[in-house]
Each structure stands twice: as C-alpha cells, then as structure tokens.
Amino acid sequence: MDFDMGDVLIPNDNAVTLNFTLDVIHALKVDVPPGGNRIELVPQGGWQAWLNQGRKPVRLFRDQTFNISASSRFKMQLECQFIAGNTCALRDAGSADLVPLNTSVTLPHGLTDGAGQPVDRRPLRLDGSGTELFQPGLYVDRKPGTLHFEVAKEHVEHMLREGVAKTYTGNVTVIWDSEVI
C-alpha cells in the first residue's frame, strides 16, 4: 500500500511515523418481517382437527422468524402487559383469566451464550436470567433466528373449557439490548 503525502512533505529522516485514530462502531440490528409484530397462536396443523373431530389441541404456538446482524455482545429480556411468575401471560378480558405464555429464542450459528453454547429455544424471562449475555464468534449478518411463543397443554385445556367462549390477548415486548455489563 502506498501513501501519497503530496509535494509539501520533505522528510529529513528515513522513517515517517503515522498515528491513526479509528472508531469501531458495532452492529446490532434485528429485522422482523412485515406483520411479524402481531402473532396468532394456533395448534399444530390448525384448528380443523378440533373443529371436525373434537380433538383438543395439545398446545398453541407460533414461531416468528427474524433476521439479526451482530458484531458485539448483547442480552435479551421481556416486557409484558400481563405477568405470570417470571414470564408473560395472556388474559381473557371478560374473566381476567391469565394463562402463562412461554417465550423462547433460537439464535443463528455464530451466536452463542456466555459459556459458548449454541442458543436453541432458550427461555426468555422477565428477570433476564439465562439471556444476560449472547456473543458472536464471528460477524453475523442478516442470519435467521426464531422467537418461539407457546401456551402449554395444561393451560390450553383450561382455555378451551366447554361452554365458555373466551378471547385471550396480551402484549409481549422482546428486547435486544447492546448495553451488556
């Protein structure tokens, strides 16, 4: 590589020292596809098995993909409209009935936890435990990850009691935070 110092530099030494100041700006960017901010939980294969054959769903779930770019450490946590223990909940407006909503994350190859382990269905909790440090082993650019939302079987049974029509809703905010101590 050549450096052109122009016509004005007349060195009187056989060595020139150059001092550089570089600013490194790390990337943390998450893209959710259009409409991905609103999800609907459904049973495996849809509602037809229950409607046509009377088979109650085992679970209600939705996997929401996202693309992530990361060059430095980050953490993840939840904020919830309704709370059940250390996780978010869905609520029926008519009865104020709450059911826990399990939220977890799977991160793409190249992102690991603080112990260097891959992240596969790692639970997201209100207190941030288990998700306080994720780190790239290499620069990750627009790689797909997944947020998993699920209501477990015992709570689905409660939600689908006969003769009781209910609509459960709730807001869950997933936070990707680059401020890691």
C-alpha positions as CSV (number, residue, x, y, z in Angstrom):
1,M,0.0,0.0,0.0
2,D,1.3,3.4,-0.9
3,F,0.7,6.7,0.9
4,D,1.0,9.9,-1.1
5,M,1.9,12.7,1.2
6,G,1.9,15.3,-1.6
7,D,4.5,17.8,-2.7
8,V,4.9,19.6,0.5
9,L,6.3,16.9,2.7
10,I,10.1,16.8,2.5
11,P,11.2,14.3,5.1
12,N,14.7,14.6,6.6
13,D,14.5,11.2,8.1
14,N,14.3,7.8,6.6
15,A,11.2,6.8,8.7
16,V,7.8,8.5,8.9
17,T,5.6,7.7,11.8
18,L,1.8,7.9,11.2
19,N,-0.7,7.9,14.0
20,F,-4.2,6.7,13.2
21,T,-7.4,7.0,15.3
22,L,-10.1,4.6,14.4
23,D,-13.6,4.4,15.7
24,V,-15.2,1.0,15.7
25,I,-19.0,1.0,15.5
26,H,-20.5,-2.3,16.4
27,A,-23.7,-3.5,14.7
28,L,-26.8,-4.9,16.4
29,K,-29.8,-4.9,14.1
30,V,-32.9,-7.1,14.2
31,D,-35.4,-7.2,11.4
32,V,-38.9,-8.7,11.9
33,P,-40.8,-9.3,8.7
34,P,-43.9,-7.2,7.9
35,G,-46.8,-8.3,10.1
36,G,-44.4,-10.1,12.5
37,N,-45.2,-7.8,15.3
38,R,-48.6,-9.3,15.6
39,I,-49.0,-13.1,16.1
40,E,-51.8,-15.6,16.5
41,L,-51.2,-18.8,18.4
42,V,-52.6,-21.9,16.7
43,P,-52.4,-25.6,17.2
44,Q,-50.2,-27.9,15.1
45,G,-52.0,-28.2,11.8
46,G,-54.6,-25.5,12.5
47,W,-58.0,-25.7,14.2
48,Q,-59.6,-28.3,11.8
49,A,-58.7,-31.4,13.9
50,W,-60.6,-29.9,16.9
51,L,-63.5,-28.5,14.8
52,N,-64.0,-31.6,12.7
53,Q,-63.0,-34.4,15.0
54,G,-63.3,-32.9,18.5
55,R,-59.6,-33.4,19.3
56,K,-58.4,-30.7,21.6
57,P,-55.1,-29.1,20.7
58,V,-52.0,-30.2,22.7
59,R,-50.5,-26.8,22.6
60,L,-51.0,-23.4,21.0
61,F,-47.9,-21.9,19.4
62,R,-46.3,-19.6,16.9
63,D,-42.7,-19.5,15.7
64,Q,-41.8,-16.0,14.5
65,T,-38.6,-15.6,12.4
66,F,-36.4,-12.6,12.4
67,N,-33.1,-11.6,10.9
68,I,-30.2,-10.5,13.1
69,S,-26.9,-8.7,12.4
70,A,-24.5,-8.6,15.3
71,S,-20.8,-7.8,15.8
72,S,-20.7,-7.5,19.6
73,R,-22.3,-8.8,22.8
74,F,-25.9,-8.3,23.7
75,K,-28.6,-9.5,26.1
76,M,-32.3,-10.2,25.7
77,Q,-35.3,-9.7,28.0
78,L,-39.0,-9.4,28.1
79,E,-41.6,-6.7,29.0
80,C,-45.2,-7.9,29.4
81,Q,-48.6,-6.4,29.5
82,F,-49.7,-9.2,31.8
83,I,-47.4,-11.2,34.1
84,A,-47.5,-14.9,35.3
85,G,-44.5,-15.6,37.5
86,N,-41.3,-14.9,35.6
87,T,-42.9,-14.8,32.2
88,C,-45.6,-13.1,30.3
89,A,-49.3,-14.1,30.2
90,L,-52.3,-13.8,28.1
91,R,-55.6,-12.6,29.6
92,D,-59.2,-13.1,28.8
93,A,-60.8,-9.6,29.1
94,G,-64.2,-11.0,30.2
95,S,-63.0,-13.0,33.2
96,A,-59.5,-11.6,33.8
97,D,-58.3,-15.3,33.5
98,L,-54.5,-15.5,33.0
99,V,-52.5,-18.2,31.2
100,P,-48.7,-18.2,31.0
101,L,-47.1,-17.6,27.6
102,N,-43.7,-19.3,27.3
103,T,-41.4,-17.3,25.1
104,S,-38.0,-18.6,24.0
105,V,-35.4,-17.8,21.3
106,T,-33.2,-19.7,18.9
107,L,-30.2,-17.8,17.6
108,P,-28.4,-18.5,14.3
109,H,-25.0,-20.2,14.0
110,G,-22.3,-17.8,15.1
111,L,-24.1,-16.5,18.2
112,T,-23.6,-18.3,21.5
113,D,-24.3,-17.8,25.2
114,G,-21.7,-16.6,27.7
115,A,-20.4,-20.2,28.0
116,G,-20.0,-20.6,24.2
117,Q,-23.0,-22.9,23.9
118,P,-25.5,-22.6,21.0
119,V,-28.8,-20.9,21.7
120,D,-31.8,-23.2,21.0
121,R,-35.2,-22.5,22.5
122,R,-33.6,-20.5,25.3
123,P,-36.4,-19.3,27.6
124,L,-36.8,-15.5,27.8
125,R,-37.7,-14.4,31.4
126,L,-38.7,-11.2,33.0
127,D,-35.6,-11.2,35.2
128,G,-33.3,-11.8,32.2
129,S,-31.8,-15.0,33.7
130,G,-30.2,-17.2,31.1
131,T,-30.2,-14.5,28.4
132,E,-27.9,-11.9,30.1
133,L,-25.1,-12.5,27.6
134,F,-25.0,-13.6,23.9
135,Q,-21.9,-13.1,21.9
136,P,-20.8,-13.5,18.3
137,G,-18.0,-15.9,17.5
138,L,-17.9,-14.2,14.1
139,Y,-19.8,-11.3,12.5
140,V,-23.4,-12.4,11.9
141,D,-25.1,-10.6,9.0
142,R,-28.8,-11.0,8.4
143,K,-29.0,-14.5,9.7
144,P,-32.4,-16.0,10.6
145,G,-33.3,-16.6,14.2
146,T,-36.7,-17.6,15.8
147,L,-38.8,-16.4,18.6
148,H,-41.0,-19.2,19.9
149,F,-44.3,-18.4,21.6
150,E,-46.3,-21.3,23.3
151,V,-49.1,-22.0,25.7
152,A,-48.5,-25.4,27.3
153,K,-51.1,-28.3,27.3
154,E,-52.4,-27.8,30.8
155,H,-53.2,-24.2,30.1
156,V,-54.7,-24.9,26.7
157,E,-57.2,-27.3,28.4
158,H,-58.2,-24.5,30.7
159,M,-58.6,-22.1,27.9
160,L,-60.8,-24.5,25.9
161,R,-63.3,-25.5,28.6
162,E,-66.7,-26.4,27.1
163,G,-69.4,-23.9,27.0
164,V,-67.1,-21.0,27.8
165,A,-66.2,-18.6,24.9
166,K,-63.1,-16.6,25.6
167,T,-60.6,-14.5,23.7
168,Y,-57.1,-14.3,25.2
169,T,-54.8,-11.4,24.3
170,G,-51.6,-9.8,25.6
171,N,-48.6,-7.7,24.6
172,V,-45.1,-9.1,24.8
173,T,-42.1,-6.9,24.1
174,V,-38.8,-8.7,23.3
175,I,-35.8,-6.5,23.9
176,W,-32.4,-7.0,22.3
177,D,-30.0,-4.8,24.4
178,S,-26.4,-4.0,23.4
179,E,-25.7,-2.5,26.8
180,V,-24.1,-5.5,28.5
181,I,-22.1,-5.0,31.7
